[in-house]
Amino acid sequence: MDSAQREALAERVLALSNADQTEVTIGTEDADLTRFTHEEIHQNVARSDAGVSVRAILGLRTGTAATNVLDEDSLRATVGRAIAIAQLAPEDPDLAPLPSGGPTVTPKGAYVKATADASPQLRAGMADAIFKVAESHKFWCAGFARTQSAGFTIANSNGARASFDGTDSGINVKMNATDSTGYGQAYSPDATTLDAHKVAGVAASKAKNSAQPQGVEPGEWTVIMEPAAFGEFFAYLGQHFSAQAYDEGSSFLSDGLDKPYFSENVTITDDYSNPLAPSMPFDFEGQPKQPVTLVESGVAKTFVTDSYWAKKLNRENTGHALPAPNAYGPQAIDLIVAPGRKSFDELIAETKRGLLISRFWYIRTVDQKKAIVTGMTRDGTFLIENGKVTGGVRNMRFNQSIIAALGKCEFSNAPQRTGDYWFSLVVPAAKIEGFKFSSGTQF
């Protein structure tokens, strides 16, 4: 369905409801994935779906129901289920009226027709380019190429009307050598801009240059995280900027706003219009998203809200609602870490002894409030000596507070979109002092 068809369907569903307030969300998706290993495509997945979610409000009671069967009887039954659930739900004295929305503008580049129309042959061509790089190095590779398009329309009985169509694509490659591995990735709304050969070349170079890795002693190290690694590390801080986390005490922000938690080099924003990751300009209540400066020069400024938490905490609605119901509250889902002034090469050249990290894996939270996480390096860890990368290092486990790490950091001047997350993340490379490794490995 295009936006006009979704909007017409939403109006039909709204007309079926006699609840005090009603919200209708229409979501459509076409997602295609090509996976490969050992220089062979072993899986093609194509998924196409359209769904309707209804939120019915009766006084202070709320019920939701959803369906992907779109005939009249099924739609009527879904509305009826939402109302029936609301009748049985407990009252919530903090429940806010549904927002009335407002005008929005889809950022340039969020929808690319070539991505929406991408064929299996396009993804197979990407895979073929990756295979040729692997074969030229006598490595074997694994990973995926994906393309997708999605559309959302949200309408409610208080006048909110919003529609968005967007596309996305990505390549993820791991090159495997005898005793080393390397990683490469790229993501864009425009699949035609993805250079599979280049991504594979990066992964192959890492695998080649980290061969015969040496062990180094754990402890505190100066580290330079490439954007993929820094993104995987920083991503665990994102949930701290939720009004719900702030109010419930699980966020470091609960200790107070307008305080310096990080280095002056750290500025964090949430902005759907960033050209590296343009996305939906409204939230899942149809409320326009506001660009929000979450941290400015190390000082925590604010958190994001939706209609519920704006009312409960007497704050402005920043337009960051997730689909209802959810256990997480509003979320900052278009996160950007502002770049620094030095090039990536300068960060390395100024490092007397340190570690260059391509990426992490298996990160888990140790202490939520303190933002302490643990995990391991993966797919390309290197020793830096006297400003030069001198060879591969065996993987290491870390145990580190993200807050403490961002207190002793500086960033490169080239941000990248990174990570195949459910949210958007744009970050530069990061140089961090005193990063704590707890143990090493034999690989």
Buried (B, 14 or more C-beta within 10 A) or exposed (E): BEBEBBBEBBEBBBEBBEBBBBBBBBBBBBBBBBBBBEBEBEEEEEEEEBBBBBBBBBEBBBBBBBBEEBEEEEBBBBBBBBBEBBEEBEEBEEBBEBBEBBEBEBBEBBBBEBBBEBEBEBBBEBBBBBBEBBEEBEBBBBBBBBBBBBBBBBBBBBEBBBBBBBBBBBBBBBBBBEEBBBBBBBBBBBBEEBBBEBBBBBBBBBBBBBEEBEEBEBEEBBBBBBBBBBBBBBBBBBBBBBBBBBBEEBBBBBEEEEEEBBBEBBBBBBBBBBEBBBBBBBBBBBBBBBBBBBBBBBBBBBBBBBBBBBBBBEBEBBBBBBBBEEEEBBBBBBBBBBBBEBEBEBBBEBBEEBBBBBBBEEBEEEEBBEBBBBBBBBBBBBBBEEBEBBBBBBBBBBBBBBBBBBBBBBBBBEBBBBBEBEBBBBBBBBBBBBBBBEEBEEE
